[in-house]
Amino acid sequence: MLGEDGKGGTMPLAGATIQINTSTTSYTLRTTKDGTYGLWFDSRLNPVKVIVSKDGYQPVTTHGEAREGGHRHR
């Protein structure tokens, strides 16, 4: 995850909460120092709703589908 740095740029958003909701379960994760997070996810649980939040930032919600491949997301 990237957050705005207040100077027109972005920076890694360490310690953000990532909540991933499916129709049957939810996962709560935290980003690492470099703003990344990871989760092995069964794509049969698609679609997903993802909420990103951190103190001092406005929460962001998005909807989508997880894809196969084991990617780390930023």
C-alpha positions in Angstrom: 0.0 0.0 0.0 1.1 3.5 -0.7 0.0 6.7 1.1 0.4 10.3 0.1 3.5 11.9 1.6 2.0 15.5 1.7 4.5 16.7 -0.9 2.7 15.4 -4.0 4.3 12.0 -3.9 3.7 8.6 -2.2 5.4 6.5 0.4 5.0 2.9 1.7 2.1 2.8 4.2 3.5 0.6 7.0 1.2 -0.7 9.7 -2.0 -0.2 7.7 -4.9 -2.6 8.4 -6.1 -4.6 5.4 -9.5 -6.3 5.8 -10.5 -8.7 3.1 -14.2 -9.8 3.1 -15.8 -12.6 1.1 -19.3 -14.0 1.3 -18.3 -16.6 3.9 -15.2 -15.3 5.8 -13.0 -12.3 6.4 -9.2 -11.8 6.9 -7.5 -9.0 8.7 -3.8 -8.3 7.8 -1.2 -5.5 8.5 1.2 -4.1 6.0 4.9 -4.5 6.6 7.5 -1.7 6.8 7.6 -1.6 3.0 3.8 -1.4 2.7 3.3 -4.9 1.4 1.0 -7.7 2.7 0.4 -11.3 1.6 -2.3 -13.9 1.9 -2.7 -17.3 0.3 -6.3 -17.0 -0.9 -8.7 -19.5 -2.4 -9.9 -17.8 -5.6 -13.2 -19.7 -5.3 -14.1 -17.2 -2.5 -14.4 -14.4 -5.1 -15.6 -11.7 -5.3 -13.9 -9.8 -2.4 -14.3 -6.5 -0.7 -11.0 -4.9 0.5 -10.9 -2.1 3.1 -7.6 -0.3 3.9 -7.3 1.9 6.9 -4.7 3.6 9.1 -4.9 6.3 11.7 -4.5 9.7 10.0 -5.7 8.5 6.6 -9.1 8.2 5.1 -10.2 4.5 4.8 -10.5 3.2 1.2 -12.8 0.4 0.1 -12.7 -1.5 -3.2 -14.3 -4.5 -4.7 -12.6 -7.1 -7.0 -11.4 -10.6 -7.5 -8.3 -12.4 -6.3 -6.3 -13.9 -9.1 -4.2 -17.0 -9.1 -0.4 -16.7 -8.9 0.6 -15.9 -5.4 1.5 -12.3 -6.0 2.4 -9.8 -3.2 0.3 -6.6 -3.6 1.3 -3.1 -2.8 
